[in-house]
Amino acid sequence: MSAPAVAFLRVALGAVALASYPPARQRVRRDAWPAIALIGIVGNAGPALLFAVAQQRVESSVAGMINAATPLTVLLVSIALLRRSPGPLQVKGLLIGFLGVGLMATPSVIGADAQPVGVLLLLLAVIGYGLSNNLVVPLQQAYGAPAVIMRSLLLGAIVLAPWGVSETLSSQPSARSIVAVAILGVIGTGVALALAASLAGRTGASRGALVTYLVPIVAIVLGVIFRNETIEAIEIAGTIVVLAGAYLTTRPQRPVS
């Protein structure tokens, strides 16, 4: 299945899945649509397509490492565009968490194949995540995450449709590929983005993005359980560092006296 087909289907299936949830169908004011449309483009359609294309040029370990920079781009966008800066503890926690992800990814990234074009596409996608994670906070607080994400995914699917529909119709995917894309669209896109938006609205964009650091930990655990993979010492060290970063990031900021 081609990259445009995968991108279109995951976004469209995510929108359909959320549309079946009644809170996602509540009315949204007209003046909120421009921000929702921007989220749909830079946070949904763009990254979905960029990641699908990039992973034809870089290995998954490299893609995961670059994706782990999302909390940092969220922080930078928050400071540069929205003039919202977390406290010193949160900044330290984000940086320490990124260091931990780097340690966990070291065994896979060393010697991995990564074309510069693929890396650039992934960086653009992560920047899009940084912008959309900040935009979604006030929208989630006003309308709830399902309503915002369902509409942004719908608009993202419309953007991808001219290319994605034709690629989908011309492809001949295996049953395994169909199941994988369905899971990616419904759970990995629709449900996951709605939960992430809800977390961002409740805790703030920078803290909400911290969940990205936990993805490698989950991947390591699932690899051990389902694929009998072994854990290296550096991965255990990275896990400890990530958890330390998460602890610092979630600690309340002391007021300046």
Secondary structure, DSSP 8 states (H G I E B T S, - for coil): --HHHHHHHHHHHHHHHHHTSGGGGS---GGGHHHHHHIIIIIIIHHHHHHHHHTTTB-HHHHHHHHTTHHHHHHHHHHHTS-----HHHHHHHHHHHHHHHHHHHHHHTT--B-HHHHHHHHHHHHHHHHHHHHHHHHHHHH-HHHHHHHHHHHHHHHHHHHHHHHHHH----HHHHHHHHHHHIIIIIIHHHHHHHHHHHH-HHHHGGGGGGHHHHHHHHHHHHH-----HHHHHHHHHHHHHHHHHHS------
